[in-house]
Amino acid sequence: MVLSTHQTKTATLILSLALLVMSFFDAPLVLEPHCSVTARMAYHFFHANFFHALCNIWCLLALAFYYDIEDWELLLAYIIAATIPSWALSPLHSLLSPVKAVGFSGICFALMGIVFHKVARKRYYLSWIIPIVAVGFFIPGMAAGVHLYCFTIGIIVSLVLYCIARHRLVRKERP
């Protein structure tokens, strides 16, 4: 079942409210190199603190309302963030401390990559995202490897989507 844009935005608002409520609970699990499948599926919904949750919610809502994300894009971002390989979580990807990740930012970075084909000012867009990812490698406890992996896979998905859309347009224009 495909949701309308309005329904997806409503679902995103409800998800944001749930994330905000969940931010008041301690994370019973985290994403780390050899964690369980349950941890991989649920770590997105717990945050280090209220401010962390607010930042993730702000990003999610900005993407949902500015780029009109669709339900399948949100689901795909979740799948990307849940299937992060163990090497993206290794201590080598955090220069100051080992990574034990919680939060919705993996999904947000995957979404930022997925919507890339919709972005009009691509260089400007990247000029904000790339430094954020880079700085993350120097902030203790930040899962910069997760952010980089999710954004990169999202960009690849975006390029595939762009090529498919372009191919359909070209086929439609042929006599």
Disulfide bonds with the S-S distance in Angstrom:
none
